[in-house]
């Protein structure tokens, strides 16, 4: 039985869970969107992140290792993303959904009157 090549996916500092509220991962347009993927195995693998049918990041990673990618989005909305990790003998793909805020997130601390 083979082990998964993709051990853990972190998006914007949080471990990705498809059942978690997507607001936890969101960023505003123009802000850095960070991916950090922990990989299992031995040898080398090609790790690739595709969003909107474009390869955003691709690199060779020595296993076990970490594939990191940072990108920005200029427009709001949800986008399909595909993470693929391939070795000579294995291939694993994860489907993710990337969410971008309509507007920058408001800091609610600024809305509290100072006399309270």
PyMOL commands that set and color helices and strands:
alter all, ss='L'
color gray80, all
select helices_A, chain A and resi 22-24+108-111
alter helices_A, ss='H'
color red, helices_A
select strands_A, chain A and resi 6-11+14-15+32-51+54-72+77-86+91-100
alter strands_A, ss='S'
color yellow, strands_A
deselect
rebuild
show_as cartoon
